[in-house]
Amino acid sequence: MERTLVLIKPDAFKRGLVGEIISRFERVGLTLEGMKILNATIEMVEKHYPDDKNWIRSVGKKTIDTYEKYNLNIIEDLGTNDALKIGQLVRKWLIQHLTSGPVSVLILSGNHAVEMVRKIVGNTVPLFAELGTIRGDFSIDSPDLSAREKRVLQNLVHASETVEEAKREISIWFANYI
């Protein structure tokens, strides 16, 4: 049995999808162990998206890869092709987005909860997410469009990628959770 963390982001709130998203997790048998709705502070979100050069560079590299895939001009849109600088820009947009409105924070548990939740939410890039997943059913955003518009990719939810990441994230959002 594992625990994992899910953030239902402000874009899901604006579209009235919070109940639908939670019900998808419950329907497969995951247990909702903790839930709260809050307006995230910059400090909380900065802890959530670490100021770690390797993580930031990997975020930038994903954006570069998408630009290359679609043969787009990243320097024209973002002013650089440096993965670290692009990652820092994306991290800034992520922080702005998560602090722009209410967020629902969930602790879900169950057999292979981390992997199961990742399967249910779908690919991080909604354009590539399978139909039947949360992102595949409710969003068509893409990194090239969001970068051109100088905003975060709107993919409705965040889901921890590993058990270790879930533990770290739960400690940020549920400081007193045992």
ABEGO torsion letter per residue (X at the ends): XBBBBBBBBAAAAAAGAAAAAAAAAAAAGBBBABBBBBBBBAAAAAAABBBBAAAAAAAAAAAAAAAAAAGBBAAAAAGBABAAAAAAAAAAAAAAAAAABBBBBBBBBEBGAAAAAAAAAEBABAAABBBGBAAAAABABBAAAAAAAGBBBBAGBBBBABAAAAAAAAAAABAABX
